[in-house]
Amino acid sequence: MRVTKFGTLYQLSFMPRFFPVNCYLVEENKELTLIDAALPFSTKGILRAANKLKKPITNIVLTHAHTDHVGALDALKAALPHVKISISERDARLLAGDNSLLEHEAGTSIPGGAPKNIKSKPDRLLKEGDRIGSLEVIFTPGHTPGSLSLLDLRNDYLIAGDALQTRGGIAVSGTLKPLFPFPALATWNKEAALESTKKLQSFSPRLLAVGHGKMIQQPEKALVKAVKASERNLR
């Protein structure tokens, strides 16, 4: 596990050289919020990183319910029984193993794999504008129908889950990057992903943190590049 810190944000990256899977600890005054739960073997690394900060993890927020973002969820809940789990109402269905689409949603199914046998249930179903500590919820469907991002209002740091990737080059979810094609292959709706990225641009984040790849400081130019590439791809 590799730990990278910017201010109050800690990126925990598992298998960073080969198939980076990231989750994040957001440091508040007296507690920590964990964003995403990485892989099943990630539990010890996450708990070890939190122990070094000497603050309890009180919230786990899931950007979406793909297996590489919820893998350690049950083990973390067992170790931290009082932790509160939050996810969008839409992706709570996916977390429960249901990858079928609602009547108004495009496509035939949600790619990327619904998690199997997750026992933990969400304590809170999130919607646009909700707050968890310093974090504000931004609804960013595309990678999954219920994907969300989180903006730290103290410093404009944006944690975007798989709305974008930086591994293999900056890209909107759904834009295939040959050096790391997996987020694109697991994306439900490319058009919705593009619109969500444009929405994220409007917040003018000072740092971009994603599920796969390194964090980018002052990402404005990188976001413009990603949006243009996505628009070309969809023509």
C-alpha positions in Angstrom: 0.0 0.0 0.0 1.3 3.5 -0.9 0.1 6.5 1.1 0.1 10.0 -0.5 -1.0 13.0 1.4 -2.2 16.4 0.3 -3.4 18.6 3.2 -6.3 16.7 4.9 -6.6 14.1 2.2 -4.7 10.8 2.3 -4.7 8.5 -0.7 -4.3 4.8 0.1 -3.3 3.1 -3.1 -3.3 -0.7 -3.3 -1.2 -2.4 -6.1 -0.1 1.0 -7.3 2.4 -0.2 -9.9 0.2 -2.7 -11.6 -3.6 -2.1 -11.0 -3.9 0.9 -8.7 -7.1 0.8 -6.6 -7.5 3.8 -4.4 -9.5 4.7 -1.3 -9.2 7.9 0.7 -9.1 9.1 4.3 -10.4 12.6 4.9 -9.1 14.1 8.1 -11.6 16.1 10.2 -10.9 17.8 13.5 -11.6 14.7 15.7 -12.5 11.9 13.2 -11.8 10.4 9.8 -14.1 9.7 6.8 -13.1 6.8 4.6 -14.1 7.2 1.0 -14.5 3.8 -0.7 -13.4 0.4 0.7 -11.0 -0.8 -2.0 -10.4 -4.6 -2.1 -11.0 -7.5 0.3 -7.4 -7.6 1.4 -7.2 -3.8 2.0 -8.7 -3.9 5.5 -5.5 -4.1 7.5 -3.8 -1.3 5.5 -6.8 1.0 5.9 -7.0 0.4 9.7 -3.2 0.8 10.0 -3.3 4.2 8.2 -6.1 5.4 10.4 -4.3 4.3 13.6 -1.3 6.3 12.6 -3.5 9.4 12.4 -4.8 8.6 15.9 -8.4 9.4 15.0 -11.4 7.1 14.6 -13.1 6.3 11.2 -16.7 7.3 11.9 -18.0 7.3 8.3 -17.5 5.2 5.2 -18.8 6.9 2.0 -19.0 4.8 -1.2 -18.7 6.7 -4.5 -20.3 3.7 -6.2 -20.8 0.0 -5.6 -18.4 -1.8 -7.9 -16.5 -4.6 -6.3 -13.1 -2.8 -6.3 -14.7 0.0 -4.2 -16.6 -2.1 -1.6 -14.2 -5.1 -1.2 -13.2 -4.5 2.4 -16.6 -3.1 3.5 -17.8 -6.0 5.6 -14.5 -6.5 7.3 -14.3 -2.8 8.1 -17.8 -2.8 9.5 -16.9 -5.8 11.7 -13.8 -4.0 13.0 -15.6 -0.7 13.4 -19.2 -1.6 14.4 -20.2 2.0 15.0 -19.1 3.3 11.6 -21.8 4.8 9.4 -22.0 3.6 5.8 -23.4 6.0 3.2 -24.1 5.5 -0.6 -26.5 7.0 -3.1 -30.0 5.5 -3.0 -29.6 4.3 -6.6 -26.3 2.5 -6.0 -27.6 0.9 -2.8 -29.4 -1.4 -5.2 -26.1 -2.4 -6.8 -24.5 -2.8 -3.4 -27.3 -5.3 -2.6 -26.3 -7.3 -5.7 -29.0 -6.0 -8.1 -27.4 -4.8 -11.3 -30.7 -4.4 -13.2 -31.7 -1.0 -14.6 -34.7 1.1 -13.7 -37.3 1.7 -16.4 -36.0 5.1 -17.4 -32.3 4.1 -17.6 -30.6 3.4 -20.9 -28.9 0.1 -21.7 -29.5 -3.5 -20.8 -27.4 -3.9 -17.6 -24.7 -2.3 -15.5 -21.3 -3.5 -16.4 -18.4 -3.9 -14.0 -19.9 -6.5 -11.7 -22.4 -6.2 -8.9 -20.8 -7.1 -5.6 -21.7 -10.5 -4.2 -22.6 -11.4 -0.6 -22.0 -7.9 0.9 -23.7 -8.1 4.2 -23.3 -4.5 5.3 -26.3 -2.2 4.8 -26.1 1.5 4.3 -27.1 3.7 7.2 -27.7 6.7 5.0 -28.8 7.1 1.4 -27.2 10.2 -0.1 -28.6 12.8 -2.4 -27.2 15.9 -4.1 -26.0 18.5 -1.6 -25.9 16.3 1.4 -23.0 16.9 3.9 -20.8 14.5 5.7 -18.4 16.5 7.8 -16.6 18.9 5.5 -17.7 16.9 2.4 -20.5 17.9 0.1 -22.2 15.2 -2.1 -22.3 15.8 -5.9 -24.4 13.4 -7.9 -22.3 12.2 -10.9 -24.0 9.3 -12.7 -22.3 7.7 -15.7 -19.8 5.1 -14.5 -22.8 3.6 -12.6 -26.3 5.1 -12.5 -25.8 6.2 -8.8 -22.2 7.3 -8.8 -21.4 10.3 -6.6 -18.4 12.5 -6.0 -17.4 14.5 -2.9 -16.1 18.0 -2.6 -14.2 19.1 0.5 -15.5 22.6 1.1 -12.5 23.6 3.2 -10.0 23.3 0.3 -12.0 22.4 -2.9 -10.4 19.0 -3.1 -12.6 16.7 -5.2 -12.8 13.0 -4.7 -14.5 11.7 -7.9 -14.4 7.9 -7.6 -14.5 6.5 -11.1 -16.1 9.5 -12.7 -12.6 10.0 -14.1 -9.3 8.1 -14.2 -5.8 9.3 -14.2 -4.0 5.9 -14.6 -3.0 5.6 -18.3 -3.8 9.3 -18.8 -6.6 11.6 -17.7 -9.9 10.4 -19.0 -13.7 10.7 -18.5 -15.2 7.4 -17.5 -16.0 5.5 -20.6 -13.1 6.9 -22.7 -10.9 3.9 -23.4 -7.2 4.3 -22.4 -5.2 1.4 -23.9 -2.7 1.4 -21.0 -5.5 1.1 -18.4 -8.9 0.2 -20.1 -10.7 -1.2 -17.2 -12.7 1.8 -16.0 -14.0 2.4 -19.5 -15.1 -1.2 -19.9 -17.0 -1.0 -16.6 -18.9 2.2 -17.5 -22.6 2.2 -17.8 -23.4 5.4 -19.8 -20.7 7.4 -21.5 -22.9 10.4 -22.3 -24.0 10.7 -18.7 -20.3 10.4 -17.6 -19.4 13.3 -19.9 -22.1 15.5 -18.5 -21.1 14.6 -14.9 -17.5 15.6 -15.6 -18.6 18.9 -17.0 -20.6 19.4 -13.8 -17.5 18.7 -11.8 -15.5 21.2 -13.8 -17.9 23.9 -12.7 -16.7 23.5 -9.1 -13.1 24.5 -10.1 -11.4 21.9 -7.8 -7.9 22.6 -6.6 -7.1 18.9 -6.5 -8.6 15.9 -8.3 -8.5 12.4 -6.6 -9.9 9.4 -8.4 -10.3 5.7 -7.9 -7.5 4.6 -10.3 -4.4 6.7 -10.7 -2.5 9.5 -9.0 -4.0 12.7 -7.7 -3.7 15.9 -9.8 -3.1 19.3 -8.3 -4.8 22.3 -10.2 -6.6 19.9 -12.6 -8.4 22.5 -14.7 -6.3 21.9 -17.9 -6.4 18.1 -17.4 -10.2 18.2 -17.1 -10.5 20.3 -20.2 -8.4 17.7 -22.1 -10.4 14.9 -20.7 -13.7 16.5 -21.7 -12.5 17.2 -25.3 -11.3 13.6 -25.7 -14.7 12.3 -24.5 -16.6 14.6 -26.8 -14.5 13.3 -29.8 -15.1 9.8 -28.7 -18.8 10.2 -28.7 -19.2 11.9 -32.1 
